[in-house]
Amino acid sequence: MSAPKIYTGVTIGFGTSEFALEILAVTPPGGSVGKVQTSHQGTTGTHTFLPLKLVEPKSLEFDAHYDPEVTPPLGVSQTITVTYPDGGETEAFTGWLEDYTPGSGFEDKGTVHCVVAYSGAIERGSGSGSGSGSGSE
């Protein structure tokens, strides 16, 4: 079993842009698998199901300090690299900034909620350093 991830100090790099924010909280990307009903006229009691074979990607979400001088790369497909501070483990995937919503303040600074969509598999690495692109400090 792998060690739990520490999210304080995580960086998120947007491969081809210089988009970088000070990250406050992260919800890593995940996935879900749907189901297909297999019940038929002869089934009794309860419906039966089987899992689908394709995984539906779930978005990476994060909150950061809002910087009005930063232009978010909305809808730009690029390599997104998440680097964890505990040993430099990384997760990289093709994705894009899907949502960028400024919100209320936090410690005298504005915040922004970001949603990053992804497509395909997530490549995981260990101890590879800072990843590609810019992140936050």
N, CA, C and O atoms as a GROMACS GRO file, in nm:
protein
  548
    1MET      N    1   0.084  -0.118   0.000
    1MET     CA    2   0.000   0.000   0.000
    1MET      C    3   0.089   0.124   0.000
    1MET      O    4   0.185   0.131   0.077
    2SER      N    5   0.057   0.220  -0.085
    2SER     CA    6   0.138   0.341  -0.092
    2SER      C    7   0.104   0.435   0.024
    2SER      O    8  -0.004   0.428   0.084
    3ALA      N    9   0.200   0.523   0.053
    3ALA     CA   10   0.179   0.620   0.161
    3ALA      C   11   0.076   0.724   0.118
    3ALA      O   12   0.065   0.755   0.000
    4PRO      N   13   0.002   0.778   0.214
    4PRO     CA   14  -0.096   0.882   0.180
    4PRO      C   15  -0.025   1.006   0.127
    4PRO      O   16   0.087   1.037   0.168
    5LYS      N   17  -0.090   1.077   0.036
    5LYS     CA   18  -0.033   1.198  -0.023
    5LYS      C   19  -0.049   1.316   0.071
    5LYS      O   20  -0.150   1.330   0.139
    6ILE      N   21   0.053   1.401   0.074
    6ILE     CA   22   0.046   1.527   0.147
    6ILE      C   23   0.018   1.634   0.044
    6ILE      O   24   0.093   1.648  -0.053
    7TYR      N   25  -0.089   1.711   0.063
    7TYR     CA   26  -0.129   1.809  -0.037
    7TYR      C   27  -0.078   1.948  -0.007
    7TYR      O   28  -0.088   2.035  -0.094
    8THR      N   29  -0.024   1.974   0.112
    8THR     CA   30   0.034   2.105   0.142
    8THR      C   31   0.163   2.118   0.063
    8THR      O   32   0.254   2.036   0.078
    9GLY      N   33   0.171   2.220  -0.021
    9GLY     CA   34   0.291   2.239  -0.102
    9GLY      C   35   0.285   2.174  -0.238
    9GLY      O   36   0.386   2.173  -0.309
   10VAL      N   37   0.171   2.120  -0.276
   10VAL     CA   38   0.158   2.059  -0.408
   10VAL      C   39   0.172   2.167  -0.515
   10VAL      O   40   0.131   2.282  -0.494
   11THR      N   41   0.228   2.132  -0.629
   11THR     CA   42   0.234   2.224  -0.743
   11THR      C   43   0.161   2.161  -0.860
   11THR      O   44   0.157   2.039  -0.875
   12ILE      N   45   0.104   2.247  -0.944
   12ILE     CA   46   0.034   2.202  -1.063
   12ILE      C   47   0.091   2.279  -1.181
   12ILE      O   48   0.078   2.401  -1.189
   13GLY      N   49   0.155   2.206  -1.272
   13GLY     CA   50   0.216   2.268  -1.388
   13GLY      C   51   0.128   2.253  -1.511
   13GLY      O   52   0.076   2.145  -1.539
   14PHE      N   53   0.113   2.362  -1.583
   14PHE     CA   54   0.037   2.363  -1.708
   14PHE      C   55   0.138   2.371  -1.821
   14PHE      O   56   0.186   2.480  -1.855
   15GLY      N   57   0.172   2.255  -1.878
   15GLY     CA   58   0.280   2.234  -1.974
   15GLY      C   59   0.322   2.348  -2.064
   15GLY      O   60   0.439   2.386  -2.061
   16THR      N   61   0.234   2.402  -2.144
   16THR     CA   62   0.276   2.500  -2.245
   16THR      C   63   0.249   2.643  -2.204
   16THR      O   64   0.276   2.735  -2.282
   17SER      N   65   0.197   2.665  -2.084
   17SER     CA   66   0.170   2.802  -2.042
   17SER      C   67   0.246   2.833  -1.915
   17SER      O   68   0.300   2.743  -1.850
   18GLU      N   69   0.249   2.959  -1.879
   18GLU     CA   70   0.314   3.000  -1.755
   18GLU      C   71   0.212   3.022  -1.644
   18GLU      O   72   0.239   3.091  -1.546
   19PHE      N   73   0.094   2.962  -1.660
   19PHE     CA   74  -0.012   2.974  -1.561
   19PHE      C   75   0.034   2.911  -1.431
   19PHE      O   76   0.065   2.792  -1.426
   20ALA      N   77   0.038   2.990  -1.324
   20ALA     CA   78   0.082   2.940  -1.194
   20ALA      C   79   0.011   3.019  -1.084
   20ALA      O   80   0.003   3.141  -1.090
   21LEU      N   81  -0.038   2.948  -0.986
   21LEU     CA   82  -0.106   3.010  -0.874
   21LEU      C   83  -0.056   2.946  -0.745
   21LEU      O   84   0.000   2.836  -0.746
   22GLU      N   85  -0.076   3.015  -0.633
   22GLU     CA   86  -0.043   2.960  -0.502
   22GLU      C   87  -0.159   2.870  -0.460
   22GLU      O   88  -0.268   2.918  -0.428
   23ILE      N   89  -0.134   2.739  -0.459
   23ILE     CA   90  -0.237   2.638  -0.434
   23ILE      C   91  -0.270   2.633  -0.285
   23ILE      O   92  -0.181   2.630  -0.200
   24LEU      N   93  -0.400   2.631  -0.254
   24LEU     CA   94  -0.446   2.621  -0.116
   24LEU      C   95  -0.499   2.482  -0.082
   24LEU      O   96  -0.474   2.431   0.027
   25ALA      N   97  -0.572   2.420  -0.175
   25ALA     CA   98  -0.632   2.288  -0.152
   25ALA      C   99  -0.646   2.216  -0.285
   25ALA      O  100  -0.670   2.279  -0.389
   26VAL      N  101  -0.632   2.084  -0.282
   26VAL     CA  102  -0.638   2.004  -0.404
   26VAL      C  103  -0.727   1.882  -0.385
   26VAL      O  104  -0.720   1.815  -0.282
   27THR      N  105  -0.810   1.854  -0.485
   27THR     CA  106  -0.881   1.727  -0.494
   27THR      C  107  -0.827   1.659  -0.619
   27THR      O  108  -0.858   1.701  -0.731
   28PRO      N  109  -0.747   1.554  -0.602
   28PRO     CA  110  -0.683   1.489  -0.717
   28PRO      C  111  -0.784   1.430  -0.814
   28PRO      O  112  -0.900   1.406  -0.778
   29PRO      N  113  -0.740   1.407  -0.940
   29PRO     CA  114  -0.831   1.347  -1.037
   29PRO      C  115  -0.864   1.203  -0.998
   29PRO      O  116  -0.784   1.133  -0.936
   30GLY      N  117  -0.981   1.162  -1.034
   30GLY     CA  118  -1.025   1.026  -1.003
   30GLY      C  119  -1.099   0.969  -1.122
   30GLY      O  120  -1.083   1.015  -1.235
   31GLY      N  121  -1.180   0.871  -1.096
   31GLY     CA  122  -1.257   0.810  -1.204
   31GLY      C  123  -1.373   0.733  -1.148
   31GLY      O  124  -1.381   0.706  -1.028
   32SER      N  125  -1.463   0.697  -1.235
   32SER     CA  126  -1.576   0.613  -1.196
   32SER      C  127  -1.608   0.520  -1.312
   32SER      O  128  -1.574   0.547  -1.427
   33VAL      N  129  -1.674   0.411  -1.280
   33VAL     CA  130  -1.714   0.313  -1.380
   33VAL      C  131  -1.865   0.297  -1.372
   33VAL      O  132  -1.920   0.273  -1.264
   34GLY      N  133  -1.929   0.309  -1.484
   34GLY     CA  134  -2.073   0.292  -1.488
   34GLY      C  135  -2.114   0.147  -1.481
   34GLY      O  136  -2.030   0.058  -1.463
   35LYS      N  137  -2.243   0.123  -1.495
   35LYS     CA  138  -2.294  -0.014  -1.490
   35LYS      C  139  -2.401  -0.032  -1.596
   35LYS      O  140  -2.464   0.065  -1.640
   36VAL      N  141  -2.420  -0.154  -1.636
   36VAL     CA  142  -2.525  -0.188  -1.731
   36VAL      C  143  -2.616  -0.290  -1.664
   36VAL      O  144  -2.571  -0.386  -1.602
   37GLN      N  145  -2.745  -0.267  -1.679
   37GLN     CA  146  -2.841  -0.358  -1.617
   37GLN      C  147  -2.848  -0.487  -1.699
   37GLN      O  148  -2.863  -0.483  -1.821
   38THR      N  149  -2.838  -0.601  -1.631
   38THR     CA  150  -2.841  -0.731  -1.698
   38THR      C  151  -2.965  -0.812  -1.663
   38THR      O  152  -2.977  -0.929  -1.700
   39SER      N  153  -3.056  -0.750  -1.591
   39SER     CA  154  -3.180  -0.819  -1.553
   39SER      C  155  -3.260  -0.854  -1.678
   39SER      O  156  -3.252  -0.786  -1.780
   40HIS      N  157  -3.337  -0.959  -1.669
   40HIS     CA  158  -3.425  -0.999  -1.780
   40HIS      C  159  -3.555  -1.053  -1.719
   40HIS      O  160  -3.572  -1.052  -1.597
   41GLN      N  161  -3.646  -1.098  -1.802
   41GLN     CA  162  -3.776  -1.144  -1.751
   41GLN      C  163  -3.764  -1.255  -1.649
   41GLN      O  164  -3.850  -1.269  -1.562
   42GLY      N  165  -3.659  -1.334  -1.658
   42GLY     CA  166  -3.642  -1.445  -1.565
   42GLY      C  167  -3.575  -1.406  -1.434
   42GLY      O  168  -3.567  -1.488  -1.342
   43THR      N  169  -3.526  -1.283  -1.423
   43THR     CA  170  -3.461  -1.238  -1.300
   43THR      C  171  -3.567  -1.216  -1.193
   43THR      O  172  -3.672  -1.156  -1.218
   44THR      N  173  -3.538  -1.265  -1.073
   44THR     CA  174  -3.633  -1.246  -0.963
   44THR      C  175  -3.565  -1.174  -0.848
   44THR      O  176  -3.442  -1.180  -0.833
   45GLY      N  177  -3.644  -1.107  -0.768
   45GLY     CA  178  -3.591  -1.040  -0.648
   45GLY      C  179  -3.542  -0.899  -0.675
   45GLY      O  180  -3.615  -0.803  -0.652
   46THR      N  181  -3.421  -0.885  -0.724
   46THR     CA  182  -3.362  -0.753  -0.751
   46THR      C  183  -3.296  -0.752  -0.888
   46THR      O  184  -3.266  -0.857  -0.945
   47HIS      N  185  -3.275  -0.633  -0.940
   47HIS     CA  186  -3.205  -0.620  -1.068
   47HIS      C  187  -3.061  -0.666  -1.054
   47HIS      O  188  -3.003  -0.661  -0.945
   48THR      N  189  -3.003  -0.712  -1.164
   48THR     CA  190  -2.861  -0.749  -1.166
   48THR      C  191  -2.789  -0.654  -1.261
   48THR      O  192  -2.848  -0.601  -1.355
   49PHE      N  193  -2.659  -0.632  -1.235
   49PHE     CA  194  -2.578  -0.537  -1.311
   49PHE      C  195  -2.439  -0.592  -1.335
   49PHE      O  196  -2.394  -0.682  -1.264
   50LEU      N  197  -2.371  -0.538  -1.436
   50LEU     CA  198  -2.230  -0.565  -1.462
   50LEU      C  199  -2.161  -0.430  -1.480
   50LEU      O  200  -2.223  -0.334  -1.527
   51PRO      N  201  -2.032  -0.422  -1.442
   51PRO     CA  202  -1.961  -0.294  -1.462
   51PRO      C  203  -1.926  -0.273  -1.609
   51PRO      O  204  -1.898  -0.368  -1.682
   52LEU      N  205  -1.927  -0.147  -1.650
   52LEU     CA  206  -1.880  -0.114  -1.784
   52LEU      C  207  -1.729  -0.124  -1.787
   52LEU      O  208  -1.665  -0.126  -1.681
   53LYS      N  209  -1.670  -0.131  -1.905
   53LYS     CA  210  -1.525  -0.150  -1.914
   53LYS      C  211  -1.447  -0.020  -1.921
   53LYS      O  212  -1.327  -0.020  -1.895
   54LEU      N  213  -1.512   0.092  -1.956
   54LEU     CA  214  -1.441   0.218  -1.968
   54LEU      C  215  -1.456   0.302  -1.841
   54LEU      O  216  -1.562   0.306  -1.780
   55VAL      N  217  -1.347   0.367  -1.803
   55VAL     CA  218  -1.348   0.454  -1.686
   55VAL      C  219  -1.386   0.596  -1.729
   55VAL      O  220  -1.334   0.647  -1.828
   56GLU      N  221  -1.475   0.656  -1.654
   56GLU     CA  222  -1.515   0.795  -1.677
   56GLU      C  223  -1.424   0.884  -1.592
   56GLU      O  224  -1.430   0.877  -1.469
   57PRO      N  225  -1.339   0.966  -1.654
   57PRO     CA  226  -1.249   1.050  -1.575
   57PRO      C  227  -1.323   1.152  -1.490
   57PRO      O  228  -1.423   1.210  -1.533
   58LYS      N  229  -1.274   1.173  -1.369
   58LYS     CA  230  -1.325   1.277  -1.280
   58LYS      C  231  -1.221   1.388  -1.275
   58LYS      O  232  -1.101   1.360  -1.277
   59SER      N  233  -1.262   1.509  -1.268
   59SER     CA  234  -1.174   1.625  -1.277
   59SER      C  235  -1.082   1.642  -1.158
   59SER      O  236  -1.112   1.598  -1.047
   60LEU      N  237  -0.968   1.707  -1.184
   60LEU     CA  238  -0.880   1.759  -1.080
   60LEU      C  239  -0.939   1.895  -1.042
   60LEU      O  240  -0.970   1.975  -1.130
   61GLU      N  241  -0.954   1.920  -0.914
   61GLU     CA  242  -1.004   2.050  -0.870
   61GLU      C  243  -0.908   2.107  -0.767
   61GLU      O  244  -0.850   2.034  -0.687
   62PHE      N  245  -0.891   2.239  -0.772
   62PHE     CA  246  -0.807   2.302  -0.671
   62PHE      C  247  -0.853   2.445  -0.645
   62PHE      O  248  -0.915   2.510  -0.729
   63ASP      N  249  -0.822   2.490  -0.524
   63ASP     CA  250  -0.846   2.628  -0.484
   63ASP      C  251  -0.710   2.694  -0.469
   63ASP      O  252  -0.614   2.632  -0.423
   64ALA      N  253  -0.702   2.820  -0.508
   64ALA     CA  254  -0.576   2.893  -0.503
   64ALA      C  255  -0.602   3.039  -0.468
   64ALA      O  256  -0.716   3.086  -0.470
   65HIS      N  257  -0.494   3.109  -0.436
   65HIS     CA  258  -0.507   3.254  -0.418
   65HIS      C  259  -0.530   3.315  -0.555
   65HIS      O  260  -0.463   3.279  -0.652
   66TYR      N  261  -0.623   3.406  -0.563
   66TYR     CA  262  -0.659   3.472  -0.689
   66TYR      C  263  -0.557   3.581  -0.721
   66TYR      O  264  -0.523   3.663  -0.635
   67ASP      N  265  -0.509   3.582  -0.843
   67ASP     CA  266  -0.419   3.686  -0.891
   67ASP      C  267  -0.484   3.747  -1.014
   67ASP      O  268  -0.488   3.682  -1.118
   68PRO      N  269  -0.533   3.870  -1.006
   68PRO     CA  270  -0.604   3.931  -1.119
   68PRO      C  271  -0.515   3.955  -1.240
   68PRO      O  272  -0.565   3.982  -1.350
   69GLU      N  273  -0.382   3.946  -1.222
   69GLU     CA  274  -0.291   3.969  -1.334
   69GLU      C  275  -0.262   3.841  -1.412
   69GLU      O  276  -0.197   3.845  -1.517
   70VAL      N  277  -0.308   3.728  -1.363
   70VAL     CA  278  -0.286   3.600  -1.429
   70VAL      C  279  -0.400   3.572  -1.527
   70VAL      O  280  -0.517   3.584  -1.491
   71THR      N  281  -0.365   3.536  -1.649
   71THR     CA  282  -0.465   3.500  -1.750
   71THR      C  283  -0.476   3.348  -1.753
   71THR      O  284  -0.380   3.280  -1.788
   72PRO      N  285  -0.592   3.293  -1.716
   72PRO     CA  286  -0.606   3.147  -1.714
   72PRO      C  287  -0.614   3.090  -1.857
   72PRO      O  288  -0.681   3.148  -1.943
   73PRO      N  289  -0.547   2.979  -1.883
   73PRO     CA  290  -0.551   2.917  -2.016
   73PRO      C  291  -0.674   2.827  -2.033
   73PRO      O  292  -0.662   2.706  -2.051
   74LEU      N  293  -0.792   2.888  -2.027
   74LEU     CA  294  -0.916   2.811  -2.037
   74LEU      C  295  -0.925   2.738  -2.171
   74LEU      O  296  -0.904   2.798  -2.276
   75GLY      N  297  -0.957   2.610  -2.167
   75GLY     CA  298  -0.980   2.532  -2.288
   75GLY      C  299  -0.858   2.498  -2.369
   75GLY      O  300  -0.872   2.453  -2.483
   76VAL      N  301  -0.737   2.517  -2.316
   76VAL     CA  302  -0.614   2.486  -2.389
   76VAL      C  303  -0.566   2.348  -2.346
   76VAL      O  304  -0.523   2.329  -2.232
   77SER      N  305  -0.572   2.251  -2.437
   77SER     CA  306  -0.528   2.115  -2.407
   77SER      C  307  -0.376   2.112  -2.398
   77SER      O  308  -0.306   2.156  -2.489
   78GLN      N  309  -0.325   2.058  -2.287
   78GLN     CA  310  -0.181   2.052  -2.264
   78GLN      C  311  -0.150   1.947  -2.159
   78GLN      O  312  -0.241   1.890  -2.099
   79THR      N  313  -0.022   1.921  -2.137
   79THR     CA  314   0.017   1.827  -2.032
   79THR      C  315   0.007   1.896  -1.898
   79THR      O  316   0.070   2.000  -1.875
   80ILE      N  317  -0.071   1.839  -1.809
   80ILE     CA  318  -0.086   1.889  -1.673
   80ILE      C  319  -0.004   1.798  -1.583
   80ILE      O  320  -0.018   1.676  -1.589
   81THR      N  321   0.082   1.857  -1.499
   81THR     CA  322   0.165   1.778  -1.409
   81THR      C  323   0.140   1.822  -1.265
   81THR      O  324   0.159   1.938  -1.231
   82VAL      N  325   0.099   1.727  -1.183
   82VAL     CA  326   0.078   1.752  -1.040
   82VAL      C  327   0.199   1.692  -0.968
   82VAL      O  328   0.229   1.574  -0.984
   83THR      N  329   0.267   1.774  -0.888
   83THR     CA  330   0.384   1.728  -0.815
   83THR      C  331   0.355   1.739  -0.666
   83THR      O  332   0.320   1.845  -0.615
   84TYR      N  333   0.371   1.626  -0.597
   84TYR     CA  334   0.345   1.622  -0.453
   84TYR      C  335   0.475   1.649  -0.378
   84TYR      O  336   0.581   1.605  -0.423
   85PRO      N  337   0.470   1.720  -0.266
   85PRO     CA  338   0.592   1.757  -0.194
   85PRO      C  339   0.659   1.642  -0.121
   85PRO      O  340   0.776   1.651  -0.086
   86ASP      N  341   0.588   1.534  -0.097
   86ASP     CA  342   0.644   1.422  -0.022
   86ASP      C  343   0.718   1.327  -0.115
   86ASP      O  344   0.664   1.223  -0.154
   87GLY      N  345   0.840   1.361  -0.151
   87GLY     CA  346   0.921   1.274  -0.236
   87GLY      C  347   0.916   1.310  -0.383
   87GLY      O  348   0.978   1.243  -0.464
   88GLY      N  349   0.843   1.414  -0.420
   88GLY     CA  350   0.839   1.457  -0.559
   88GLY      C  351   0.762   1.366  -0.652
   88GLY      O  352   0.784   1.369  -0.772
   89GLU      N  353   0.671   1.285  -0.597
   89GLU     CA  354   0.589   1.200  -0.684
   89GLU      C  355   0.504   1.287  -0.775
   89GLU      O  356   0.458   1.394  -0.735
   90THR      N  357   0.483   1.240  -0.898
   90THR     CA  358   0.409   1.319  -0.995
   90THR      C  359   0.294   1.239  -1.057
   90THR      O  360   0.295   1.116  -1.059
   91GLU      N  361   0.196   1.313  -1.107
   91GLU     CA  362   0.090   1.260  -1.190
   91GLU      C  363   0.081   1.352  -1.310
   91GLU      O  364   0.068   1.473  -1.295
   92ALA      N  365   0.088   1.294  -1.430
   92ALA     CA  366   0.082   1.376  -1.552
   92ALA      C  367  -0.026   1.320  -1.643
   92ALA      O  368  -0.046   1.199  -1.652
   93PHE      N  369  -0.097   1.412  -1.709
   93PHE     CA  370  -0.205   1.372  -1.797
   93PHE      C  371  -0.234   1.484  -1.896
   93PHE      O  372  -0.194   1.598  -1.875
   94THR      N  373  -0.302   1.450  -2.004
   94THR     CA  374  -0.349   1.551  -2.098
   94THR      C  375  -0.478   1.609  -2.043
   94THR      O  376  -0.571   1.535  -2.011
   95GLY      N  377  -0.483   1.740  -2.032
   95GLY     CA  378  -0.602   1.802  -1.977
   95GLY      C  379  -0.610   1.948  -2.014
   95GLY      O  380  -0.527   2.000  -2.089
   96TRP      N  381  -0.712   2.014  -1.961
   96TRP     CA  382  -0.734   2.156  -1.988
   96TRP      C  383  -0.808   2.217  -1.873
   96TRP      O  384  -0.884   2.150  -1.803
   97LEU      N  385  -0.786   2.346  -1.853
   97LEU     CA  386  -0.857   2.420  -1.750
   97LEU      C  387  -1.000   2.441  -1.800
   97LEU      O  388  -1.023   2.514  -1.896
   98GLU      N  389  -1.094   2.376  -1.731
   98GLU     CA  390  -1.234   2.377  -1.773
   98GLU      C  391  -1.313   2.489  -1.706
   98GLU      O  392  -1.406   2.544  -1.765
   99ASP      N  393  -1.276   2.522  -1.583
   99ASP     CA  394  -1.350   2.624  -1.509
   99ASP      C  395  -1.254   2.703  -1.421
   99ASP      O  396  -1.164   2.646  -1.359
  100TYR      N  397  -1.272   2.833  -1.417
  100TYR     CA  398  -1.190   2.924  -1.339
  100TYR      C  399  -1.285   3.026  -1.277
  100TYR      O  400  -1.329   3.119  -1.344
  101THR      N  401  -1.316   3.008  -1.147
  101THR     CA  402  -1.418   3.091  -1.082
  101THR      C  403  -1.362   3.162  -0.960
  101THR      O  404  -1.341   3.099  -0.856
  102PRO      N  405  -1.337   3.293  -0.970
  102PRO     CA  406  -1.293   3.369  -0.852
  102PRO      C  407  -1.402   3.366  -0.745
  102PRO      O  408  -1.521   3.367  -0.775
  103GLY      N  409  -1.357   3.361  -0.619
  103GLY     CA  410  -1.452   3.352  -0.509
  103GLY      C  411  -1.420   3.449  -0.398
  103GLY      O  412  -1.363   3.555  -0.421
  104SER      N  413  -1.458   3.413  -0.278
  104SER     CA  414  -1.439   3.499  -0.162
  104SER      C  415  -1.294   3.495  -0.116
  104SER      O  416  -1.213   3.416  -0.165
  105GLY      N  417  -1.263   3.582  -0.021
  105GLY     CA  418  -1.126   3.595   0.026
  105GLY      C  419  -1.085   3.489   0.126
  105GLY      O  420  -1.168   3.420   0.185
  106PHE      N  421  -0.954   3.478   0.144
  106PHE     CA  422  -0.893   3.388   0.240
  106PHE      C  423  -0.767   3.456   0.291
  106PHE      O  424  -0.675   3.481   0.213
  107GLU      N  425  -0.761   3.488   0.418
  107GLU     CA  426  -0.646   3.557   0.477
  107GLU      C  427  -0.611   3.683   0.399
  107GLU      O  428  -0.496   3.700   0.357
  108ASP      N  429  -0.707   3.770   0.379
  108ASP     CA  430  -0.690   3.898   0.308
  108ASP      C  431  -0.654   3.883   0.161
  108ASP      O  432  -0.612   3.981   0.099
  109LYS      N  433  -0.671   3.765   0.103
  109LYS     CA  434  -0.646   3.745  -0.038
  109LYS      C  435  -0.770   3.684  -0.101
  109LYS      O  436  -0.842   3.608  -0.036
  110GLY      N  437  -0.794   3.717  -0.225
  110GLY     CA  438  -0.904   3.654  -0.296
  110GLY      C  439  -0.868   3.510  -0.330
  110GLY      O  440  -0.750   3.474  -0.334
  111THR      N  441  -0.968   3.428  -0.354
  111THR     CA  442  -0.944   3.290  -0.394
  111THR      C  443  -1.007   3.263  -0.529
  111THR      O  444  -1.092   3.339  -0.576
  112VAL      N  445  -0.965   3.155  -0.591
  112VAL     CA  446  -1.021   3.111  -0.718
  112VAL      C  447  -1.035   2.959  -0.712
  112VAL      O  448  -0.947   2.890  -0.661
  113HIS      N  449  -1.147   2.908  -0.763
  113HIS     CA  450  -1.169   2.764  -0.770
  113HIS      C  451  -1.147   2.722  -0.916
  113HIS      O  452  -1.206   2.780  -1.007
  114CYS      N  453  -1.063   2.622  -0.936
  114CYS     CA  454  -1.029   2.576  -1.071
  114CYS      C  455  -1.067   2.430  -1.088
  114CYS      O  456  -1.051   2.349  -0.997
  115VAL      N  457  -1.116   2.398  -1.207
  115VAL     CA  458  -1.150   2.260  -1.243
  115VAL      C  459  -1.070   2.226  -1.368
  115VAL      O  460  -1.078   2.296  -1.469
  116VAL      N  461  -0.995   2.116  -1.361
  116VAL     CA  462  -0.914   2.071  -1.473
  116VAL      C  463  -0.969   1.938  -1.522
  116VAL      O  464  -0.969   1.840  -1.447
  117ALA      N  465  -1.017   1.934  -1.646
  117ALA     CA  466  -1.066   1.809  -1.706
  117ALA      C  467  -0.948   1.733  -1.764
  117ALA      O  468  -0.847   1.793  -1.802
  118TYR      N  469  -0.960   1.600  -1.772
  118TYR     CA  470  -0.853   1.524  -1.835
  118TYR      C  471  -0.909   1.416  -1.924
  118TYR      O  472  -1.024   1.376  -1.913
  119SER      N  473  -0.822   1.370  -2.013
  119SER     CA  474  -0.859   1.266  -2.109
  119SER      C  475  -0.748   1.163  -2.115
  119SER      O  476  -0.630   1.199  -2.121
  120GLY      N  477  -0.783   1.037  -2.114
  120GLY     CA  478  -0.683   0.931  -2.122
  120GLY      C  479  -0.630   0.892  -1.986
  120GLY      O  480  -0.687   0.926  -1.882
  121ALA      N  481  -0.519   0.821  -1.989
  121ALA     CA  482  -0.460   0.767  -1.866
  121ALA      C  483  -0.376   0.871  -1.794
  121ALA      O  484  -0.325   0.965  -1.854
  122ILE      N  485  -0.362   0.851  -1.663
  122ILE     CA  486  -0.274   0.934  -1.580
  122ILE      C  487  -0.143   0.859  -1.564
  122ILE      O  488  -0.142   0.744  -1.521
  123GLU      N  489  -0.032   0.925  -1.599
  123GLU     CA  490   0.101   0.864  -1.582
  123GLU      C  491   0.154   0.905  -1.446
  123GLU      O  492   0.158   1.023  -1.412
  124ARG      N  493   0.195   0.806  -1.368
  124ARG     CA  494   0.246   0.833  -1.235
  124ARG      C  495   0.396   0.809  -1.232
  124ARG      O  496   0.446   0.711  -1.287
  125GLY      N  497   0.467   0.900  -1.165
  125GLY     CA  498   0.612   0.888  -1.150
  125GLY      C  499   0.650   0.911  -1.007
  125GLY      O  500   0.571   0.963  -0.928
  126SER      N  501   0.772   0.872  -0.972
  126SER     CA  502   0.816   0.893  -0.833
  126SER      C  503   0.950   0.962  -0.831
  126SER      O  504   1.043   0.925  -0.903
  127GLY      N  505   0.958   1.064  -0.747
  127GLY     CA  506   1.083   1.135  -0.726
  127GLY      C  507   1.144   1.198  -0.848
  127GLY      O  508   1.266   1.211  -0.856
  128SER      N  509   1.061   1.238  -0.945
  128SER     CA  510   1.116   1.292  -1.069
  128SER      C  511   1.136   1.442  -1.065
  128SER      O  512   1.174   1.502  -1.166
  129GLY      N  513   1.112   1.505  -0.951
  129GLY     CA  514   1.137   1.649  -0.942
  129GLY      C  515   1.011   1.731  -0.962
  129GLY      O  516   0.903   1.693  -0.918
  130SER      N  517   1.028   1.844  -1.028
  130SER     CA  518   0.920   1.943  -1.032
  130SER      C  519   0.818   1.922  -1.141
  130SER      O  520   0.718   1.994  -1.143
  131GLY      N  521   0.837   1.830  -1.231
  131GLY     CA  522   0.738   1.811  -1.337
  131GLY      C  523   0.754   1.915  -1.446
  131GLY      O  524   0.848   1.995  -1.442
  132SER      N  525   0.663   1.916  -1.543
  132SER     CA  526   0.673   2.012  -1.652
  132SER      C  527   0.590   2.135  -1.623
  132SER      O  528   0.492   2.130  -1.549
  133GLY      N  529   0.630   2.244  -1.680
  133GLY     CA  530   0.552   2.367  -1.667
  133GLY      C  531   0.576   2.434  -1.533
  133GLY      O  532   0.662   2.393  -1.456
  134SER      N  533   0.499   2.536  -1.508
  134SER     CA  534   0.513   2.613  -1.386
  134SER      C  535   0.413   2.566  -1.283
  134SER      O  536   0.305   2.517  -1.317
  135GLY      N  537   0.448   2.581  -1.159
  135GLY     CA  538   0.357   2.547  -1.051
  135GLY      C  539   0.353   2.661  -0.954
  135GLY      O  540   0.392   2.774  -0.987
  136SER      N  541   0.308   2.634  -0.835
  136SER     CA  542   0.308   2.739  -0.732
  136SER      C  543   0.414   2.707  -0.630
  136SER      O  544   0.465   2.596  -0.624
  137GLU      N  545   0.445   2.805  -0.552
  137GLU     CA  546   0.547   2.784  -0.451
  137GLU      C  547   0.487   2.784  -0.314
  137GLU      O  548   0.558   2.768  -0.215
   0.00000   0.00000   0.00000
